[in-house]
Amino acid sequence: MTRRMAAAAFLALAMGTIDRPLMAHHSFAAEYDKNKPITITGAVSRIEWANPHVYFYLDVTASSRPGTWAIEGGAPNTLYRAGWRKDSLKIGDIVTVHGYLARDGAKLANMSRVVLADGREVLGGQQDGGPSAPKPPGQ
């Protein structure tokens, strides 16, 4: 009986550890409004290339809502498969982001695609109804 209880306790602990990162992760629909598409252009001021999502920040001037915008993308490995590299964005680059506005109206957007400074268009890797497996540009 003791072995069974120990095995059950171990299994419960292991399952709780496995589920924990999934519970902490937010969904697209919880934070962003698919009915509020947005296109903004600005200069990249900061880049955070890390799990679980890549963020970069745009200084937007030519807009009805100027200021610094936070742009959320997919996970680094998803963006890599979509054609992104760590050096795809550089501080000062002017980029255009097509995405979806945060539900709370904050200067936060979830990118669906981005036109980079060199003219390449890459997918954002998010769950915005786009393809589940983004393809690199040109394919």
C-alpha positions in Angstrom: 0.0 0.0 0.0 2.8 2.4 0.8 4.3 2.0 -2.7 1.0 2.8 -4.3 0.6 5.9 -2.2 4.1 7.0 -3.0 3.6 6.4 -6.7 0.3 8.3 -6.6 1.9 11.2 -4.8 4.8 11.3 -7.2 2.4 11.2 -10.2 0.3 14.0 -8.7 3.4 16.1 -8.1 4.7 15.5 -11.6 1.4 16.3 -13.3 1.1 19.5 -11.3 4.6 20.6 -12.4 3.8 19.8 -16.1 0.5 21.7 -16.0 1.9 24.8 -14.3 3.4 26.6 -17.3 0.3 25.9 -19.3 -2.0 27.5 -16.7 0.2 30.7 -16.6 0.1 31.2 -20.3 -2.6 33.6 -21.7 -4.6 33.1 -24.8 -4.9 35.4 -27.8 -8.6 35.9 -27.2 -8.2 36.8 -23.6 -5.9 39.7 -24.2 -6.5 40.9 -27.8 -9.6 41.7 -29.9 -9.6 40.1 -33.3 -12.3 42.6 -34.3 -9.9 45.5 -33.8 -7.1 45.2 -36.4 -4.4 47.8 -36.3 -1.6 48.9 -38.5 1.2 51.1 -36.9 4.6 52.2 -38.1 7.4 53.3 -35.9 11.0 53.1 -34.8 12.1 50.1 -32.8 13.2 51.3 -29.4 13.7 48.0 -27.5 13.7 44.3 -28.2 13.0 41.4 -25.8 13.8 38.1 -27.7 12.9 35.6 -25.0 10.3 32.9 -24.1 7.4 32.6 -23.9 6.9 35.5 -26.4 9.1 38.0 -28.2 8.2 41.6 -27.5 9.5 44.7 -29.2 8.6 48.3 -28.6 7.9 51.0 -31.3 8.1 54.7 -30.9 5.1 55.8 -33.0 4.7 59.4 -34.0 2.5 59.5 -37.1 -0.7 58.0 -35.6 -3.9 59.1 -33.8 -2.2 57.4 -30.7 1.4 58.5 -30.6 3.7 57.1 -28.0 5.6 53.9 -27.2 3.7 50.7 -28.2 4.5 47.2 -27.0 4.3 44.6 -29.8 3.8 40.9 -28.8 4.9 38.1 -31.1 5.1 34.4 -30.9 7.6 32.2 -29.2 11.2 32.6 -30.5 11.2 29.2 -32.2 7.9 29.9 -34.0 9.3 33.3 -35.2 12.5 31.6 -36.3 10.4 29.2 -38.5 8.5 32.2 -39.9 11.8 33.8 -41.1 12.8 35.9 -38.1 16.3 36.0 -36.7 17.6 37.7 -33.6 19.1 40.4 -35.9 15.9 40.9 -38.0 15.1 43.9 -35.9 17.6 46.5 -34.8 17.1 49.6 -32.5 16.1 52.5 -34.8 14.6 50.3 -37.6 11.4 51.7 -39.0 8.8 48.8 -39.3 5.1 48.5 -40.0 3.1 46.1 -37.7 -0.2 44.6 -38.8 -1.9 43.1 -35.8 -4.7 43.3 -33.2 -5.3 45.8 -30.5 -5.3 44.8 -26.8 -8.9 44.5 -25.4 -8.2 47.1 -22.7 -7.2 49.7 -25.3 -3.6 49.9 -24.0 -0.8 50.7 -26.5 -0.2 47.0 -26.9 -0.7 45.0 -30.1 -0.4 41.4 -31.1 1.5 41.2 -34.4 0.1 39.0 -37.2 2.7 40.2 -39.7 5.5 42.8 -39.9 7.1 44.6 -42.7 10.8 44.9 -41.7 13.2 47.7 -42.5 14.6 45.8 -45.5 11.1 45.4 -47.0 10.7 41.7 -46.1 7.3 40.8 -44.7 7.3 38.1 -42.0 4.5 36.5 -39.9 4.1 37.2 -36.2 3.5 33.6 -35.2 0.5 34.2 -33.0 -2.9 32.6 -32.8 -4.8 35.2 -34.8 -6.5 32.8 -37.1 -3.6 32.7 -39.5 -1.7 29.5 -40.5 -0.7 27.2 -37.7 2.7 26.6 -39.2 4.1 29.9 -40.6 6.2 29.6 -43.7 9.4 31.6 -44.2 9.1 34.6 -46.6 9.0 33.7 -50.3 7.4 30.2 -49.9 
